[in-house]
C-alpha cells in the first residue's frame, strides 16, 4: 500500500519565498513608510524555528492530529539592497490522520540564500537575483514505519515574484510572503 500526502512541506522563511508561489507583478515606487521600514530592516536578525513549526501545525491540522518541532538557527543579514539567510534548521512534522497511515516528515535545511531586495508602497518587499546554489534540503518521510529520504537544492528562479509584506519596529521584524501560511517573526541580534 502506498500512502501519499496531498502536498510536501518545505519550510524555511527564506525558502518560503521560493515556494509560496508566484504573486502578481513587481513592486513599484517608494513611500516615506517604506523608507522607514527599509531603514529599520538593516541589521542582523534571528527567527524562532519553533514558532514556525507551531504555525505549520495549524496548516497540517486539516489532515488530522498534527505536531511539529523546529530546532537550529536561521539568521538574516540585511544590508541596504542585499540580504542573506543562513540556515541550519531541522523541522519534524508528525501527522496522524483520523483514517490512514501516520506520517512523519523530518527536514534538514542548511546553507545560504542571498538576494537583492527593494521595498515599495505598503511595505511590500520584492526580490531579485536570488542565489540558492549553496542551500540544500534533506527530507525523510516515514509512513507507517517505511522511510524514504531525498535531498534537493532550491530552484534559482521565481522567488523574486513573491511579494512579501514586512513590518519592522525597533528590535522586531515580521515577513509574510504572499499566499504563505507563515508569518516569520525576526528578532534583532547584537
C-alpha positions in Angstrom: 0.0 0.0 0.0 1.3 3.4 -0.9 0.2 6.4 1.1 0.5 9.9 -0.4 0.5 13.2 1.3 -1.5 15.8 -0.7 1.5 18.1 -0.5 5.1 18.3 0.6 6.2 20.7 3.2 9.4 22.6 2.7 9.5 25.2 5.4 12.1 27.9 6.0 11.3 31.6 6.0 13.9 32.2 3.3 12.7 29.1 1.4 9.1 30.0 1.8 9.8 32.9 -0.5 10.7 30.4 -3.2 7.9 28.0 -2.6 4.9 30.3 -1.8 4.0 30.6 -5.5 4.4 33.4 -7.9 2.4 36.5 -6.9 1.3 39.3 -9.2 3.7 41.8 -10.7 6.5 43.7 -9.1 6.7 46.4 -6.5 7.0 50.0 -7.6 7.8 53.4 -6.1 8.8 54.4 -2.6 6.9 56.0 0.2 8.0 57.5 3.5 6.7 54.5 5.3 8.7 52.2 3.0 11.9 54.2 3.6 11.4 53.9 7.4 10.7 50.2 7.2 13.8 49.7 4.9 16.0 51.6 7.4 14.7 49.5 10.3 15.3 46.3 8.4 19.1 46.8 8.0 21.0 44.7 10.5 21.3 41.1 11.8 18.2 39.1 12.7 17.3 35.6 14.0 14.0 33.8 13.7 12.4 31.3 16.1 12.2 27.8 14.4 9.7 26.5 17.0 7.3 29.4 16.2 7.5 28.5 12.5 6.8 24.8 13.4 3.8 25.8 15.6 2.3 27.7 12.6 2.8 24.7 10.4 0.7 22.6 12.9 -2.2 24.9 12.0 -1.6 24.2 8.3 -1.4 20.4 8.9 -4.4 20.2 11.2 -6.8 19.6 8.3 -5.0 16.3 7.7 -5.6 15.1 11.3 -3.8 15.4 14.6 -0.5 17.2 14.0 2.5 18.2 16.0 5.8 19.8 15.0 9.2 20.8 16.4 11.7 23.2 15.0 15.3 23.4 16.1 18.5 25.1 15.0 19.2 28.6 13.7 18.1 30.9 10.9 19.8 34.2 10.6 19.2 37.1 8.2 21.8 39.7 7.4 20.2 42.6 5.7 22.1 45.5 4.1 20.6 48.4 2.2 19.9 46.5 -1.1 21.2 42.9 -0.4 20.4 40.2 2.1 21.3 36.7 3.1 19.6 33.9 5.0 21.9 31.5 6.8 20.1 28.3 7.9 21.0 25.3 10.0 17.5 24.0 10.8 15.6 20.8 11.5 11.8 20.5 11.4 9.9 17.4 12.4 6.3 17.1 11.5 4.0 14.3 12.8 0.5 13.8 11.3 -2.0 11.2 12.5 -5.0 11.3 10.2 -8.3 10.1 11.5 -8.1 7.4 8.8 -5.0 6.3 7.1 -1.4 5.9 8.0 0.6 8.1 10.3 3.2 10.2 8.7 6.4 11.8 10.0 8.5 14.2 7.9 11.9 15.3 9.1 13.5 18.1 7.1 17.0 19.5 7.5 17.7 22.9 5.9 21.3 24.1 5.6 23.2 26.7 3.7 22.8 30.3 2.5 20.3 32.1 0.3 21.2 35.5 -1.0 19.2 38.1 -2.9 18.9 41.8 -3.8 15.8 43.5 -2.4 13.7 46.6 -2.6 10.7 47.8 -0.6 7.7 49.5 -2.2 4.4 51.0 -1.2 2.5 49.4 1.7 5.9 47.9 2.9 5.9 45.2 0.4 9.3 43.7 -0.3 10.4 42.5 -3.8 13.4 40.2 -4.5 15.8 39.8 -7.5 18.9 37.9 -8.2 18.2 35.0 -5.8 21.2 32.7 -5.3 20.3 29.3 -3.8 23.3 27.4 -5.1 24.6 26.9 -1.5 21.3 25.8 0.0 20.1 22.3 0.5 17.1 20.5 1.9 17.2 16.9 3.1 13.8 15.3 3.7 13.0 12.0 5.3 9.4 10.8 5.2 8.2 7.9 7.3 4.8 6.4 6.6 3.8 3.6 9.0 7.4 2.7 9.6 8.6 2.8 5.9 11.0 5.6 5.2 12.2 7.5 2.1 14.9 10.2 2.0 15.6 12.8 -0.6 17.9 15.7 -0.9 17.3 18.7 -3.1 18.5 22.2 -3.9 16.0 25.1 -4.1 15.3 26.4 -7.6 17.1 29.6 -8.7 14.0 31.2 -10.3 10.6 32.5 -9.3 11.5 33.9 -5.8 11.6 37.5 -6.9 7.9 37.1 -8.0 6.7 36.5 -4.4 5.8 39.9 -2.8 6.5 39.8 0.9 4.7 42.1 3.5 7.2 43.4 6.0 6.8 45.2 9.4 9.7 46.5 11.4 9.8 48.4 14.6 12.8 48.5 16.9 14.1 45.0 17.5 11.2 43.1 15.9 10.6 42.5 12.2 8.0 40.3 10.5 7.8 38.9 7.0 4.9 37.2 5.3 5.2 36.1 1.7 2.0 36.4 -0.3 0.0 33.1 -0.2 2.1 31.6 2.5 0.6 30.4 5.8 3.7 31.5 7.7 4.4 34.9 9.3 8.1 34.8 10.3 9.0 37.0 13.3 12.6 38.1 13.4 14.5 39.5 16.5 17.4 41.9 16.1 20.8 40.4 17.1 23.6 42.3 18.7 
